[in-house]
Amino acid sequence: MSTTNTAADQSLLEMIAADERSLLRTGAVARELLARHADLPLHGARLKYGGEIHLKAPTAEDVRAWAARLDAEVTERTADPGYGPFRHTDVVTVIDGVRVHVWHCHMFSEAEAAAWRENRGRS
């Protein structure tokens, strides 16, 4: 690496510093969110680039509980990409400028998949 500090080098360092500040802020929001709602179950928590928190809930009902607590809408979608149908249950909201995504994915059992296909995906 060059020891000279050009304007381009400084600009890159400023970009890195801005990302570090963003991630630290996102982490602080995540810690506060988890502490405030410690009674709601989770299987995982990840900080994502760009100021996002992804929380993996154990069940779709747990996502609904998070949605009620966060006063946010739940969305559900079912898809069959060819290896078997699955249902995503999600809630997305913004807290203190940070996007929070709570989600659960349910892979259908063979019986559930057969029933879903029989109803042409209406269930």
C-alpha positions as CSV (number, residue, x, y, z in Angstrom):
1,M,0.0,0.0,0.0
2,S,1.1,3.5,-0.7
3,T,2.0,5.7,2.2
4,T,0.7,8.8,0.4
5,N,-2.8,9.9,1.3
6,T,-4.4,11.1,-1.8
7,A,-7.9,12.6,-2.1
8,A,-9.2,9.3,-3.5
9,D,-7.7,7.4,-0.6
10,Q,-9.4,9.8,1.9
11,S,-12.7,9.4,0.1
12,L,-12.5,5.7,0.4
13,L,-11.7,5.9,4.1
14,E,-14.6,8.3,4.6
15,M,-16.9,5.7,2.8
16,I,-15.6,3.0,5.2
17,A,-16.2,5.2,8.2
18,A,-19.7,6.0,7.1
19,D,-20.5,2.2,6.7
20,E,-19.0,1.5,10.2
21,R,-21.2,4.2,11.7
22,S,-24.3,2.8,10.0
23,L,-23.5,-0.7,11.1
24,L,-22.9,0.4,14.7
25,R,-26.2,2.3,14.7
26,T,-28.1,-0.7,13.2
27,G,-26.5,-2.9,15.9
28,A,-27.6,-0.5,18.6
29,V,-31.2,-0.5,17.3
30,A,-31.1,-4.3,17.1
31,R,-29.9,-4.7,20.7
32,E,-32.6,-2.3,22.0
33,L,-35.3,-4.1,20.0
34,L,-34.3,-7.5,21.3
35,A,-34.0,-6.2,24.9
36,R,-37.4,-4.5,24.6
37,H,-39.1,-7.6,23.2
38,A,-37.1,-10.4,25.0
39,D,-40.2,-12.4,25.6
40,L,-40.8,-12.9,21.8
41,P,-39.0,-16.0,20.4
42,L,-36.4,-15.9,17.7
43,H,-34.1,-18.4,16.1
44,G,-31.7,-15.9,14.6
45,A,-30.7,-12.2,14.2
46,R,-28.5,-10.8,11.5
47,L,-27.4,-7.2,10.7
48,K,-27.5,-6.6,6.9
49,Y,-25.6,-4.0,4.9
50,G,-27.6,-0.8,4.4
51,G,-29.2,-0.5,7.8
52,E,-31.3,-3.7,8.0
53,I,-32.0,-6.1,10.8
54,H,-33.3,-9.6,9.9
55,L,-34.9,-11.6,12.6
56,K,-35.8,-15.3,12.1
57,A,-38.8,-16.4,14.0
58,P,-39.4,-20.1,14.9
59,T,-43.0,-20.1,13.6
60,A,-45.5,-18.1,11.5
61,E,-47.4,-17.4,14.8
62,D,-44.3,-15.9,16.2
63,V,-44.0,-13.6,13.2
64,R,-47.6,-12.5,13.9
65,A,-46.7,-11.8,17.5
66,W,-43.8,-9.6,16.4
67,A,-46.1,-7.9,14.0
68,A,-48.7,-7.1,16.7
69,R,-45.9,-5.8,19.0
70,L,-44.4,-3.7,16.2
71,D,-47.8,-2.5,15.0
72,A,-47.0,-3.7,11.5
73,E,-48.7,-5.7,8.7
74,V,-48.0,-9.4,8.1
75,T,-47.6,-10.7,4.6
76,E,-47.7,-14.4,3.6
77,R,-46.9,-15.9,0.3
78,T,-46.7,-19.5,-0.9
79,A,-44.6,-20.6,-3.8
80,D,-43.6,-23.9,-5.4
81,P,-40.2,-23.4,-7.2
82,G,-40.1,-27.1,-8.2
83,Y,-38.6,-28.7,-5.2
84,G,-41.7,-28.4,-3.0
85,P,-44.0,-25.6,-1.9
86,F,-43.1,-23.3,1.0
87,R,-44.8,-20.5,2.8
88,H,-43.0,-17.3,3.8
89,T,-44.5,-15.2,6.6
90,D,-43.0,-11.8,6.9
91,V,-43.3,-8.5,8.7
92,V,-41.3,-5.5,7.6
93,T,-41.2,-2.1,9.4
94,V,-38.8,0.7,10.0
95,I,-37.6,1.6,13.5
96,D,-35.5,4.7,14.1
97,G,-34.6,4.7,10.4
98,V,-33.6,1.0,10.4
99,R,-35.5,-1.6,8.3
100,V,-36.6,-4.5,10.5
101,H,-37.6,-7.8,8.8
102,V,-39.0,-10.6,10.9
103,W,-39.6,-13.8,8.9
104,H,-40.4,-17.5,9.0
105,C,-40.3,-20.0,6.2
106,H,-42.4,-23.2,6.4
107,M,-41.5,-26.0,4.0
108,F,-44.6,-28.1,3.3
109,S,-44.8,-31.8,4.3
110,E,-45.7,-34.2,1.5
111,A,-49.3,-34.2,2.7
112,E,-49.5,-30.4,2.9
113,A,-47.9,-30.1,-0.5
114,A,-50.4,-32.6,-2.0
115,A,-53.3,-30.7,-0.5
116,W,-52.0,-27.4,-1.6
117,R,-51.5,-28.6,-5.2
118,E,-55.0,-30.2,-5.2
119,N,-56.5,-26.8,-4.2
120,R,-54.3,-25.2,-7.0
121,G,-52.6,-23.1,-4.4
122,R,-55.7,-21.5,-2.9
123,S,-54.9,-22.6,0.6
